[in-house]
Amino acid sequence: MLNEERLKIILEKYFERNHLIFEGAYPIKENGERKMIIRVFGKKGNFLMKMGNDGKLWCQSLKGKWFLIESYATE
């Protein structure tokens, strides 16, 4: 199960590579599935990302739509 600490470990290299700062994460239910919303700060400001137990990392566009960035092993 994903939690804030586990997300930090999984995404550490991605954040370093893209010069992003992890600000925190919180759980939500989306379509009956538990996902984590991730607050991130980068050179373009604050934005949201999300990840579920499937390991897919999504980012929210300025128009509020979610797009897939990468997939990770969460086990």
C-alpha positions as CSV (number, residue, x, y, z in Angstrom):
1,M,0.0,0.0,0.0
2,L,1.3,3.4,-0.9
3,N,1.9,6.1,1.7
4,E,3.8,9.4,1.8
5,E,7.2,7.8,2.8
6,R,6.9,5.1,0.2
7,L,6.2,7.7,-2.5
8,K,9.2,9.7,-1.6
9,I,11.4,6.7,-2.0
10,I,9.8,5.6,-5.3
11,L,9.9,9.0,-6.9
12,E,13.2,10.4,-5.4
13,K,15.2,10.0,-8.7
14,Y,12.4,11.4,-10.8
15,F,12.2,14.5,-8.6
16,E,16.0,15.0,-8.6
17,R,16.2,14.5,-12.4
18,N,13.4,17.1,-13.0
19,H,14.4,19.5,-10.2
20,L,11.1,19.1,-8.3
21,I,10.4,19.4,-4.6
22,F,8.1,16.9,-2.9
23,E,5.7,18.9,-0.7
24,G,3.5,16.1,0.6
25,A,0.9,13.6,-0.3
26,Y,-2.6,12.5,0.8
27,P,-4.9,9.5,0.0
28,I,-8.1,9.8,-2.0
29,K,-10.6,7.3,-3.4
30,E,-11.0,7.5,-7.2
31,N,-13.4,5.1,-8.9
32,G,-13.3,2.8,-5.8
33,E,-9.5,2.6,-5.9
34,R,-7.1,4.2,-3.4
35,K,-4.7,6.7,-4.9
36,M,-2.2,9.2,-3.5
37,I,-2.3,12.9,-4.6
38,I,1.2,14.3,-4.5
39,R,1.9,18.0,-4.1
40,V,5.0,19.1,-6.0
41,F,6.8,22.4,-6.5
42,G,9.0,23.1,-9.5
43,K,10.3,26.0,-11.6
44,K,6.8,26.5,-13.1
45,G,5.2,26.6,-9.6
46,N,3.0,24.2,-7.7
47,F,1.1,21.3,-9.3
48,L,-0.4,18.0,-8.5
49,M,0.5,14.4,-9.4
50,K,-1.1,11.2,-8.5
51,M,-0.2,7.5,-8.2
52,G,-2.2,4.4,-7.4
53,N,-1.1,0.9,-6.5
54,D,-0.7,0.1,-10.2
55,G,2.5,2.3,-10.1
56,K,1.3,4.8,-12.8
57,L,2.4,8.4,-12.2
58,W,0.0,11.0,-13.5
59,C,0.4,14.8,-13.7
60,Q,-2.4,17.3,-13.8
61,S,-2.4,19.8,-16.7
62,L,-3.2,23.5,-16.3
63,K,-6.6,22.7,-17.7
64,G,-7.2,20.1,-15.0
65,K,-6.8,17.0,-17.1
66,W,-4.6,14.1,-16.0
67,F,-1.9,12.7,-18.3
68,L,0.4,9.7,-17.8
69,I,4.1,10.4,-17.2
70,E,5.7,7.1,-16.1
71,S,5.1,3.7,-14.5
72,Y,6.9,2.3,-11.5
73,A,7.0,-1.0,-9.6
74,T,5.3,-0.3,-6.3
75,E,5.8,-3.8,-4.7
